[in-house]
Amino acid sequence: METLVIKIEEESKISKIKEFLESMKVSFTSKKKAEKPYNPAFVERILKSREEYKEGKYTTIKTEDLWK
């Protein structure tokens, strides 16, 4: 058995290729390209914040001081 990976940019070609594979009785699986759910700038800020925390650059506030 051999595995082929075919990357299709145009939506119009996908159905034609699937029809062709089915006519040739070739089994296949289909996966859509995963979309990134978060804004890259937001992710960068979160990662930077985590690094600062690891470096000890953070402030701790006592619970009783939150509503003063």
Beta strands, then each sheet from edge to edge (+ up, - down):
end
